[in-house]
Amino acid sequence: MDPASIALVGASADPRSFGGFVLANLERFGYRGQVHLVSRSSTEIGGRACFASVEQLPADIDVAVLAIPEAGVLDAVRALAARGCHAAVLFASGYAETGDAGRARQQQLVEAAGAMALVGPNCMGYTNFACGLALTFEPLQAPPADAAGPRIAVIAQSGFMAATMREAFVGRGLAPSHVFSTGNEASVGVEDVLAHSLADPGSQLVAVYAEQIRRPPLFLRLARQARASGKPIVLLMPGRSERAREAAASHTGALAADHALAAALLAREAVVVVDTLDELFDCAAVLLRCPRPGAGGSAFVTGSGAMKNIALDFAADIGLELPALAAATVERLKQQLPSYAVAENPLDYTTIGVRQPGLIGEILHTVAADPAVASLMLAIPVGPVMAQRDKADHIVPALAALAKPALLVLTGDDGAVEPFFSAAIRAAGLPLFRSADRALRALKRVADYGAALARAERAAPQAQAALPRPGPRPANGIYPEYLGKRWLAQAGIAVPRGELARSADDAVAAAGRIGWPVVIKAQASALPHKSDVGGVVVGLADEAALRAGWQRLVDSVARHRPGLALDGVLVEAMGAGGVELVVGARRDAAWGPVLLVGLGGIWIEVLKDLRLIPADLAEDDIVAELRRLKAAPLLAGVRGAAGVDLAAVARVVARIGAAMRADPGIVEIDVNPLVARADGALALDALLVVEEQRA
């Protein structure tokens, strides 16, 4: 990032060649280190002598830039490694992004490089504005010498996105500290640049575009460091759709993981995961000014009843909380507002700003001081020149003085903003928006980030000791339901009373001990989905019904799965009614364990009302996730029905999470349904999958 010597392999006098662009950048940026040129066609370029081959270069060069076609890259990498070069930037494409053959060629590069770090291939290089270094084929302008203020580190696997992010931030008056395109990440990846950015005192926020996070455990550790140091990470990670995942694989050679799983675990560490470029730009602008927002809701202030109504609708659509103001705040506002104005959030202060522009600043400070308000936005029209002068003199300083995230929205789309007004906004460091929708979305992300910071500071629950496995590991790793429930019971999770029967007579005797009515279920590790083959019979109220049901079950399983040997048939007490939920857990090979909660039973496939959550979430936070389900009104109780015991459900989820963290051999747990009632929660079905014996 701050090399003392550079070799440009493929230097050219052609100003529009890749080598020509890199050399021009170094000269424009005033790079002061040693520059060595390698060119087959020229003996000197611009007064600089050229070497004819890499083998003639001095030893121990810090960074080499390979501005040459793919055909010559491997030999050049091999020769640079032999000369003791420390790092090489590879622009050439045709590697892992093209498929298996390209991946093999990329692996050859890694082997040839040895200890030499490789940036790329298939990248646009990088720029370090702090030391005047631009190792990219983009023709760049040198930064102004007096650039000051907080800076953004830009990291992107895509060169196009690195350039787009840089231009967006510069256009907003936000200075990048460095811009790094990692490309295919043969050796230097997003995680390496992120580690540098967090250690760099000149970088106060990191904006990342990543199609794949290749080292999730390292990225999550760095995210924890970022949180501790007060440096937000704002991440755009495509891959929510199947086609986006396919496109990522052909772009930077990324093999996209489960997007929802990764997003849930990243959010746990307070990474701001956004869905769009607009959100990436907007959230970075807001958090660069206020990197540690508090937890709480947002206030919307405007001089228009219509704008207030629009904000109410849009905030409800995106889940942004606009909290009620405290009584003391309301009383203070009543003293500042005309009698016909309503002191509430959102706040319409009416037309008083026309005659008393300074009063709006006082109103903003009153609203921002409310304990429920963690962030604030003001939506006003651009207005004529006189109005813009009033806003520059009174409103901009008032917003800039707030210690909380404060956004200014100038409505009117592309309506002209006078240069003095733009200069005042930029000098104050205020995030400026021309769209209330974009501002509200940014506030939602910032509010979520503030909540994530508060949640992450709470001590994570300790993982319980690993539970003993319920018997020998099955050949396919899948424990049948009766053994899975035995394991759940050991974990302190309630299951119905039941016994395993191997004959109809055994089943009748078991039912007598359990109590009628009963349900019977076929049991075998090779039969995880029993109902698909008629392996479940419910509502058996007496001996005759049980014997008939037993025969029906045995015949149906034999017809659908001939030759399948059953461990037996589970006889269980029929559970009482309640809300059917699903609680699942899965261990991702790269990201580790994650949990799933949602509406279960037959509704899981139809409604897909689910939440993915980390395995170490505290019970109070699990309850909060349950309340975010679309089915949350069912849990609270409807039409006179009692609400369910959310704390009991949360305990089940937390215990499954603790078990996943304690035993790395468990790869999947599925409890569907978990019946939630006012007096607790009962696991009616259980699936436990292991991959290896616990040591």
C-alpha positions as a printed Julia matrix, in Angstrom:
695×3 Matrix{Float64}:
   0.0     0.0     0.0
   3.02    2.3     0.42
   5.81    0.74   -1.66
   9.3     2.17   -1.95
   9.82    0.61   -5.39
   7.58   -0.36   -8.3
   8.2    -2.34  -11.48
   5.87   -1.74  -14.42
   5.98   -4.82  -16.66
   4.49   -3.99  -20.04
   5.41   -0.3   -19.97
   4.48    1.47  -23.17
   4.84    4.87  -24.79
   1.26    4.47  -26.04
  -0.7     6.73  -23.67
  -3.86    4.62  -24.12
  -2.26    1.29  -23.25
  -2.69   -0.21  -19.78
   1.0     0.36  -19.11
   0.72    3.92  -20.38
  -2.19    4.65  -18.06
  -0.37    3.27  -15.0
   2.77    5.3   -15.73
   0.74    8.48  -16.28
  -1.08    7.91  -12.98
   2.19    7.55  -11.09
   3.45   10.8   -12.57
   0.2    12.72  -11.94
   0.07   11.52   -8.34
   3.68   12.49   -7.79
   4.87    9.06   -6.71
   8.31    9.54   -5.11
   9.6     5.98   -4.97
  11.69    4.12   -7.52
   9.95    3.18  -10.78
  11.46    0.46  -13.0
  10.06   -0.08  -16.48
  10.09   -3.35  -18.4
   9.36   -3.16  -22.13
  10.12   -5.44  -25.04
   9.63   -2.68  -27.62
  11.19    0.42  -26.03
  14.58    1.2   -24.51
  13.27    4.34  -22.82
   9.89    5.97  -22.19
   9.57    9.63  -21.21
  13.21    9.82  -20.26
  13.06    6.64  -18.15
  15.29    3.72  -19.17
  13.56    0.39  -19.77
  14.69   -3.15  -19.0
  14.14   -5.67  -21.76
  12.98   -8.45  -19.4
  11.88   -9.13  -15.86
  15.09  -11.05  -15.25
  17.05   -7.78  -15.53
  15.11   -6.03  -12.75
  16.77   -5.3    -9.4
  16.01   -7.74   -6.61
  13.59   -7.07   -3.78
  11.14   -4.78   -5.56
   8.03   -4.09   -3.46
   5.3    -4.2    -6.12
   5.23   -5.19   -9.78
   2.34   -4.23  -12.06
   1.77   -6.65  -14.94
   0.15   -4.68  -17.76
   0.56   -7.55  -20.23
  -1.73  -10.12  -21.92
  -2.63  -13.35  -20.14
  -0.28  -15.4   -22.33
   2.82  -13.84  -20.73
   1.63  -13.55  -17.14
   2.73  -16.95  -15.8
   6.32  -16.58  -16.99
   6.46  -13.03  -15.63
   5.14  -14.12  -12.21
   7.7   -16.92  -12.08
  10.53  -14.53  -12.96
   9.39  -11.88  -10.46
   9.24  -14.47   -7.67
  12.79  -15.5    -8.53
  13.88  -11.85   -8.2
  12.36  -11.64   -4.68
   9.52   -9.31   -5.64
   7.06   -8.97   -2.76
   3.75   -8.42   -4.6
   2.32   -8.31   -8.11
  -0.82   -6.69   -9.54
  -2.35   -8.74  -12.35
  -4.8    -6.99  -14.69
  -5.21   -9.9   -17.12
  -8.46  -11.88  -17.33
  -9.06  -15.47  -18.37
  -8.66  -17.24  -15.05
 -11.07  -18.53  -12.38
 -13.91  -16.4   -13.71
 -13.99  -18.54  -16.88
 -14.5   -21.98  -15.3
 -12.46  -25.04  -14.4
  -9.69  -24.53  -16.96
  -9.28  -20.93  -15.83
  -9.17  -22.0   -12.19
  -6.35  -24.38  -13.05
  -4.41  -21.55  -14.74
  -4.98  -19.34  -11.68
  -3.66  -22.07   -9.39
  -0.52  -22.22  -11.54
  -0.04  -18.5   -10.85
  -0.34  -19.06   -7.1
   2.2   -21.88   -7.2
   4.6   -19.86   -9.33
   4.29  -16.83   -7.03
   5.38  -18.7    -3.91
   5.61  -16.13   -1.1
   4.84  -13.24   -3.46
   1.37  -11.75   -2.9
  -0.9   -11.56   -5.94
  -3.5    -8.83   -6.42
  -6.0   -10.13   -8.96
  -5.96  -11.48  -11.59
  -8.93   -9.93  -13.4
  -8.71   -6.72  -11.38
  -8.22   -2.98  -11.94
  -5.54   -2.6    -9.29
  -5.65   -0.15   -6.42
  -5.09    3.44   -5.38
  -3.76    4.77   -2.08
  -4.66    8.45   -1.99
  -2.82    8.99    1.29
   0.63    8.38   -0.2
   0.0     9.3    -3.84
  -0.07    5.8    -5.3
  -2.31    4.82   -8.25
  -1.58    1.31   -9.54
  -4.57    1.08  -11.86
  -5.18    1.43  -15.58
  -7.98    3.91  -14.9
  -6.75    7.43  -15.75
  -7.21    9.22  -12.42
  -6.85   12.77  -11.21
  -4.63   13.33   -8.19
  -6.53   14.26   -5.01
  -6.41   17.88   -3.83
  -3.48   18.49   -1.53
  -5.7    19.97    1.18
  -8.27   17.13    1.31
  -9.34   16.79    4.93
 -12.04   15.18    7.04
 -12.98   11.56    7.62
 -12.19    9.14    4.81
 -13.76    6.0     3.38
 -11.81    2.85    2.5
 -13.29    1.29   -0.65
 -12.86   -2.45   -1.29
 -14.49   -4.26   -4.21
 -13.99   -7.56   -5.96
 -15.22   -5.82   -9.1
 -13.1    -3.1   -10.69
 -16.2    -1.45  -12.12
 -17.75   -1.29   -8.65
 -14.55    0.05   -7.1
 -14.61    2.91   -9.63
 -18.35    3.47   -9.18
 -18.05    3.66   -5.39
 -15.08    6.02   -5.6
 -16.9     8.38   -7.96
 -20.06    8.33   -5.86
 -18.23    9.25   -2.67
 -16.06   11.9    -4.32
 -19.21   13.37   -5.89
 -20.69   13.73   -2.4
 -17.56   15.43   -1.14
 -16.43   12.35    0.79
 -12.76   11.52    0.4
 -11.56    7.93   -0.14
  -8.46    6.86    1.78
  -7.79    4.02   -0.64
  -9.69    2.17   -3.36
  -8.81   -1.48   -3.84
 -10.05   -3.86   -6.55
  -9.3    -7.46   -5.54
 -10.6    -9.26   -8.67
 -10.35  -13.05   -8.51
  -8.38  -12.95   -5.24
  -5.7   -15.48   -6.11
  -4.03  -14.6    -2.8
  -4.92  -11.06   -1.65
  -8.61  -10.95   -0.77
 -11.22   -8.65    0.68
 -10.32   -9.84    4.18
  -6.66   -8.78    3.79
  -7.56   -5.29    2.61
 -10.22   -5.01    5.31
  -7.63   -5.84    7.98
  -5.38   -3.08    6.58
  -8.29   -0.62    6.45
  -9.22   -1.21   10.08
  -5.6    -0.69   11.16
  -5.24    2.41    8.97
  -5.76    5.59   11.06
  -6.71    7.43    7.87
  -9.78    5.24    7.24
 -12.88    5.87    9.36
 -15.38    3.66    7.46
 -15.07    0.73    5.08
 -17.39    0.3     2.09
 -17.25   -3.19    0.57
 -18.63   -4.84   -2.56
 -18.13   -8.6    -2.35
 -19.65  -11.35   -4.48
 -18.14  -13.96   -2.17
 -16.57  -13.73    1.24
 -14.02  -16.49    0.89
 -12.84  -16.61    4.51
 -15.99  -16.09    6.6
 -14.45  -16.79   10.05
 -11.75  -14.18    9.4
 -14.25  -11.66    8.03
 -16.46  -12.09   11.12
 -13.47  -11.62   13.43
 -12.56   -8.43   11.55
 -16.16   -7.26   11.82
 -15.9    -7.59   15.6
 -12.7    -5.54   15.5
 -14.43   -2.92   13.39
 -17.28   -2.71   15.87
 -14.88   -2.32   18.78
 -12.89    0.41   17.02
 -15.97    2.36   15.9
 -15.36    1.86   12.18
 -18.58    0.83   10.41
 -18.45   -1.72    7.59
 -21.11   -1.18    4.9
 -21.39   -4.22    2.63
 -23.2    -4.82   -0.66
 -23.22   -8.54   -1.37
 -25.26   -9.68   -4.39
 -26.61  -13.21   -4.55
 -30.17  -13.04   -3.24
 -31.39  -14.51   -6.54
 -30.21  -17.7    -8.25
 -29.26  -15.8   -11.41
 -27.17  -13.33   -9.41
 -25.27  -16.23   -7.84
 -24.61  -17.7   -11.29
 -23.43  -14.33  -12.6
 -21.06  -13.9    -9.65
 -19.41  -17.22  -10.43
 -18.63  -16.05  -13.96
 -17.54  -12.58  -12.89
 -14.85  -12.9   -10.25
 -14.76  -16.67   -9.92
 -16.88  -16.43   -6.79
 -18.88  -19.38   -5.56
 -21.62  -17.55   -3.7
 -22.72  -18.99   -0.37
 -26.26  -18.92    0.95
 -26.92  -15.17    0.92
 -29.54  -15.13    3.67
 -27.36  -17.21    5.98
 -24.31  -14.99    5.44
 -26.36  -11.8     5.86
 -27.79  -13.0     9.18
 -24.37  -13.78   10.64
 -22.83  -10.56    9.32
 -25.67   -8.51   10.8
 -25.0   -10.23   14.15
 -21.55   -8.6    14.09
 -23.08   -5.22   13.17
 -22.02   -5.24    9.52
 -24.43   -2.98    7.61
 -25.56   -5.36    4.86
 -27.41   -3.39    2.15
 -29.38   -4.52   -0.88
 -28.67   -1.74   -3.39
 -25.94    0.62   -4.53
 -28.06    3.57   -3.41
 -28.13    2.17    0.12
 -24.38    1.56    0.03
 -23.68    5.2    -0.88
 -26.32    6.62    1.47
 -25.49    4.56    4.55
 -21.77    5.23    4.15
 -22.43    8.98    3.95
 -24.56    8.95    7.11
 -22.3     6.66    9.15
 -19.1     8.44    8.16
 -20.48   11.46   10.03
 -22.0     9.47   12.94
 -20.22    6.1    13.17
 -21.88    5.08   16.46
 -25.61    5.76   16.22
 -27.7     4.95   19.25
 -30.45    2.37   19.36
 -33.91    3.84   18.9
 -36.34    5.23   16.39
 -36.21    8.06   13.86
 -37.88   11.43   13.67
 -39.24   12.87   10.43
 -39.57   16.65   10.33
 -41.11   18.63    7.48
 -43.22   21.69    6.68
 -45.82   19.73    4.74
 -48.76   17.61    5.82
 -48.6    15.76    2.52
 -44.93   14.9     3.03
 -45.77   13.75    6.56
 -48.4    11.34    5.22
 -46.03    9.96    2.58
 -43.38    9.38    5.25
 -45.87    7.52    7.46
 -46.75    5.12    4.65
 -43.19    4.52    3.51
 -41.83    4.07    7.04
 -44.5     1.44    7.67
 -43.57   -0.33    4.42
 -39.88   -0.64    5.34
 -40.32   -1.19    9.08
 -38.78    2.11   10.21
 -39.94    3.06   13.7
 -41.2     6.63   14.08
 -41.67    6.67   17.87
 -44.09    8.83   19.83
 -42.43   11.84   21.43
 -42.07   12.18   25.18
 -44.5    14.44   27.04
 -41.74   16.96   27.82
 -40.83   17.14   24.12
 -44.46   17.69   23.15
 -44.82   20.51   25.7
 -41.67   22.22   24.44
 -42.84   21.93   20.83
 -46.2    23.45   21.71
 -44.34   26.54   22.83
 -42.47   26.71   19.5
 -45.22   25.76   17.05
 -48.35   27.68   16.02
 -51.51   26.64   17.85
 -52.9    24.77   14.85
 -49.83   22.52   14.46
 -49.78   19.01   15.97
 -46.73   18.23   18.11
 -46.02   14.63   17.09
 -43.67   12.43   15.07
 -43.68   12.82   12.07
 -43.8    16.56   12.67
 -45.31   19.11   10.28
 -44.16   22.51   11.56
 -46.41   24.22    8.93
 -45.3    27.46    7.24
 -43.58   29.18   10.15
 -40.21   28.84    8.47
 -41.16   31.44    5.88
 -41.27   34.21    8.48
 -39.02   32.68   11.16
 -36.39   30.46    9.53
 -34.34   30.39   12.73
 -37.22   28.78   14.62
 -36.9    25.6    12.54
 -33.43   25.06   13.99
 -34.84   25.31   17.51
 -37.56   22.8    16.62
 -34.96   20.39   15.22
 -32.96   20.52   18.44
 -36.1    19.94   20.51
 -37.05   16.85   18.5
 -33.5    15.47   18.41
 -33.23   15.76   22.2
 -36.13   13.35   22.71
 -34.84   10.13   24.34
 -36.72    7.9    21.86
 -35.16    9.61   18.83
 -31.85    8.14   17.66
 -31.78    9.82   14.24
 -33.56   12.62   12.4
 -34.3    13.8     8.9
 -35.63   17.09    7.63
 -37.5    17.14    4.29
 -37.91   20.61    2.76
 -38.25   22.0    -0.78
 -35.22   23.6    -2.4
 -37.14   26.85   -2.76
 -36.27   30.18   -4.41
 -32.93   31.92   -3.87
 -34.05   33.84   -0.77
 -35.38   30.66    0.85
 -32.16   28.83    0.04
 -30.2    31.61    1.74
 -32.35   31.25    4.86
 -31.81   27.51    4.89
 -28.05   27.84    4.41
 -27.83   30.36    7.25
 -30.21   28.76    9.77
 -31.17   25.16    9.0
 -27.82   23.77    7.85
 -25.96   24.91   11.01
 -28.76   23.55   13.21
 -28.64   20.12   11.59
 -24.85   20.06   11.62
 -24.81   20.75   15.36
 -26.81   17.62   16.17
 -24.81   14.75   17.7
 -27.18   12.17   16.2
 -27.42   11.1    12.54
 -29.16   14.0    10.79
 -30.18   13.95    7.12
 -31.25   16.82    4.91
 -33.69   16.08    2.09
 -34.23   18.74   -0.55
 -37.4    17.73   -2.36
 -38.09   18.64   -5.95
 -35.88   16.04   -7.64
 -33.43   17.93   -9.9
 -34.62   21.39   -8.85
 -31.65   23.75   -8.95
 -29.63   24.22   -5.75
 -27.69   27.47   -5.59
 -23.9    27.09   -5.33
 -23.77   28.88   -1.96
 -26.38   26.48   -0.56
 -24.52   23.41   -1.86
 -21.26   24.76   -0.45
 -22.83   25.31    2.98
 -24.22   21.75    3.06
 -20.91   20.25    2.0
 -18.87   22.35    4.43
 -21.13   21.21    7.25
 -20.62   17.55    6.3
 -24.37   16.94    6.1
 -25.65   13.91    4.18
 -27.75   15.44    1.4
 -30.61   13.59   -0.3
 -32.9    14.56   -3.16
 -35.23   11.62   -2.44
 -37.16   11.19    0.82
 -37.54    7.48    0.02
 -33.76    7.0    -0.15
 -33.28    8.97    3.05
 -35.88    6.9     4.91
 -34.28    3.66    3.7
 -30.89    4.91    4.88
 -32.36    5.78    8.28
 -33.8     2.27    8.53
 -30.36    0.75    7.9
 -28.75    3.14   10.37
 -31.4     2.3    12.98
 -30.76   -1.42   12.45
 -27.04   -0.77   12.82
 -27.56    1.09   16.09
 -29.68   -1.79   17.38
 -27.04   -4.3    16.24
 -24.32   -2.39   18.12
 -26.4    -2.47   21.29
 -27.25   -6.16   20.81
 -23.64   -7.14   20.13
 -22.49   -5.5    23.36
 -24.69   -7.82   25.39
 -22.79  -10.87   26.57
 -23.46  -13.91   24.42
 -24.83  -16.89   26.36
 -22.34  -19.63   27.16
 -22.68  -22.79   25.1
 -23.81  -25.76   27.16
 -21.62  -28.84   27.35
 -22.07  -31.13   24.37
 -24.86  -33.62   24.89
 -24.14  -37.34   24.47
 -25.31  -38.71   21.15
 -28.53  -40.79   21.39
 -26.97  -44.13   20.49
 -24.58  -45.29   17.72
 -24.29  -43.01   14.7
 -26.53  -44.21   11.83
 -24.8   -44.98    8.54
 -26.45  -41.99    6.84
 -25.94  -39.72    9.86
 -29.71  -39.22   10.34
 -31.14  -40.21   13.71
 -34.77  -41.37   13.58
 -37.34  -39.27   15.4
 -37.5   -41.31   18.61
 -33.73  -40.94   19.14
 -33.8   -37.28   18.11
 -36.48  -36.64   20.74
 -34.46  -38.49   23.34
 -31.64  -36.06   22.6
 -34.0   -33.04   22.74
 -35.27  -34.16   26.14
 -31.68  -34.31   27.4
 -31.3   -30.71   26.18
 -34.26  -29.67   28.32
 -36.76  -29.38   25.45
 -40.24  -30.76   26.13
 -41.44  -33.67   23.94
 -44.66  -35.73   24.11
 -44.77  -38.85   26.24
 -43.96  -41.78   23.98
 -42.53  -45.28   23.62
 -41.07  -47.29   20.77
 -43.15  -50.38   19.91
 -42.15  -53.3    17.69
 -45.55  -54.97   17.43
 -49.21  -54.04   17.59
 -49.42  -55.68   21.03
 -46.49  -53.55   22.25
 -48.24  -50.45   20.86
 -51.49  -51.21   22.68
 -49.64  -51.72   25.96
 -47.69  -48.49   25.45
 -50.86  -46.55   24.7
 -52.37  -47.82   27.94
 -49.43  -46.41   29.86
 -49.33  -43.14   27.89
 -53.06  -42.47   27.75
 -55.47  -42.24   24.82
 -55.7   -40.85   22.15
 -52.31  -41.56   20.56
 -50.44  -41.04   17.32
 -48.14  -43.66   15.76
 -45.14  -42.95   13.51
 -42.85  -45.27   11.56
 -39.22  -45.05   12.7
 -36.08  -45.55   10.6
 -33.05  -43.37    9.88
 -33.72  -43.91    6.15
 -37.25  -42.5     6.57
 -36.9   -38.85    7.67
 -40.14  -37.82    5.91
 -42.59  -40.35    7.3
 -45.86  -38.75    6.23
 -44.86  -38.94    2.54
 -45.19  -42.75    2.67
 -48.18  -43.02    5.0
 -45.93  -43.55    8.0
 -48.0   -41.38   10.39
 -51.48  -42.2    11.73
 -53.12  -39.77   14.18
 -56.14  -39.66   16.47
 -56.21  -43.3    17.57
 -58.67  -43.32   20.46
 -58.85  -47.0    21.46
 -57.31  -50.44   20.95
 -59.32  -51.3    17.83
 -58.39  -48.03   16.14
 -54.75  -48.51   17.1
 -54.54  -52.06   15.69
 -56.22  -50.96   12.44
 -53.94  -47.94   12.23
 -50.86  -50.09   12.87
 -51.69  -52.37    9.95
 -52.47  -49.43    7.68
 -49.11  -47.82    8.54
 -47.09  -51.01    8.04
 -48.77  -51.8     4.72
 -48.3   -48.26    3.38
 -44.6   -48.09    4.28
 -43.99  -51.53    2.73
 -45.76  -50.46   -0.45
 -43.83  -47.23   -0.82
 -40.46  -48.45    0.52
 -40.24  -52.21   -0.09
 -37.49  -53.88    1.92
 -37.13  -51.03    4.4
 -36.55  -52.35    7.92
 -38.14  -50.23   10.63
 -36.59  -49.73   14.07
 -40.18  -49.82   15.28
 -43.17  -47.53   15.57
 -43.25  -44.55   17.94
 -46.42  -44.38   20.02
 -47.06  -40.91   21.43
 -49.7   -38.95   23.26
 -51.65  -36.65   20.94
 -50.46  -33.1    21.58
 -52.87  -30.29   22.43
 -53.46  -27.54   19.9
 -51.39  -24.39   19.56
 -49.44  -22.38   17.0
 -47.19  -24.62   14.92
 -43.67  -23.23   14.54
 -40.5   -24.57   13.01
 -37.1   -24.36   14.69
 -34.19  -25.49   12.58
 -30.41  -25.35   12.72
 -27.83  -25.91   10.02
 -24.04  -25.89   10.01
 -22.64  -24.22    6.91
 -19.19  -25.5     5.95
 -17.83  -21.96    5.65
 -19.98  -19.82    7.95
 -20.75  -22.21   10.8
 -24.1   -22.72   12.56
 -27.22  -20.65   11.94
 -30.78  -21.06   13.22
 -34.17  -20.73   11.56
 -37.47  -19.91   13.26
 -40.84  -19.34   11.7
 -44.34  -20.54   11.05
 -44.13  -24.33   10.76
 -46.22  -27.38   10.01
 -47.74  -27.38    6.53
 -47.31  -23.58    6.28
 -43.52  -23.58    6.07
 -43.49  -24.33    2.33
 -46.54  -22.21    1.51
 -45.97  -18.97    3.42
 -42.18  -19.13    3.99
 -42.56  -16.9     7.05
 -39.08  -17.48    8.46
 -36.24  -15.67   10.23
 -32.58  -16.7    10.05
 -30.71  -15.9    13.26
 -27.23  -16.56   14.68
 -26.75  -19.53   16.98
 -25.53  -17.39   19.89
 -28.41  -14.93   20.08
 -29.67  -14.14   23.58
 -33.22  -15.19   24.48
 -34.54  -11.61   24.6
 -33.21  -11.04   21.1
 -34.81  -14.29   19.92
 -38.15  -13.04   21.22
 -37.62   -9.83   19.24
 -37.01  -11.92   16.1
 -40.22  -13.88   16.7
 -42.12  -10.61   16.88
 -40.8    -9.7    13.42
 -42.52  -12.7    11.82
 -45.53  -11.98    9.64
 -47.35  -14.47   11.87
 -46.53  -12.43   14.99
 -50.25  -11.55   15.54
 -50.95  -15.29   15.85
 -48.34  -15.55   18.56
 -49.87  -12.62   20.42
 -53.34  -14.22   20.28
 -56.26  -13.44   17.96
 -60.04  -13.64   18.33
 -59.9   -14.25   22.05
 -57.17  -16.88   21.93
 -54.38  -16.55   24.47
 -50.95  -15.53   23.26
 -48.2   -18.12   23.21
 -45.32  -18.29   25.69
 -42.64  -16.56   23.61
 -40.08  -16.98   26.37
 -40.55  -20.77   26.23
 -40.1   -20.75   22.45
 -36.97  -18.62   22.82
 -35.55  -21.09   25.34
 -35.98  -23.92   22.85
 -34.26  -21.89   20.12
 -31.42  -20.85   22.44
 -30.83  -24.43   23.62
 -30.65  -25.7    20.06
 -28.22  -22.89   19.25
 -26.07  -23.76   22.25
 -26.04  -27.43   21.21
 -24.89  -26.48   17.69
 -22.06  -24.41   19.14
 -21.04  -27.1    21.62
 -20.98  -30.06   19.2
 -19.33  -29.43   15.79
 -20.4   -32.89   14.64
 -24.06  -31.86   14.44
 -24.84  -30.53   10.96
 -28.62  -30.19   11.15
 -31.46  -30.1    13.66
 -35.08  -29.75   12.6
 -38.01  -29.42   15.0
 -41.19  -29.15   12.93
 -43.61  -28.55   14.32
 -42.82  -27.01   17.67
 -46.27  -26.34   19.09
 -46.33  -23.1    21.05
 -49.03  -22.56   23.63
 -49.73  -20.18   26.49
 -48.16  -22.64   28.92
 -45.0   -23.6    27.04
 -43.74  -25.25   23.87
 -43.71  -28.91   22.8
 -41.57  -30.51   20.06
 -43.84  -32.82   18.05
 -41.2   -33.95   15.55
 -37.42  -33.98   15.52
 -34.63  -34.58   13.02
 -30.98  -34.79   14.09
 -28.21  -35.15   11.5
 -24.55  -35.7    12.39
 -21.47  -35.85   10.23
 -18.88  -37.32   12.56
 -18.62  -38.88   15.99
 -17.98  -36.41   18.78
 -14.45  -36.8    20.15
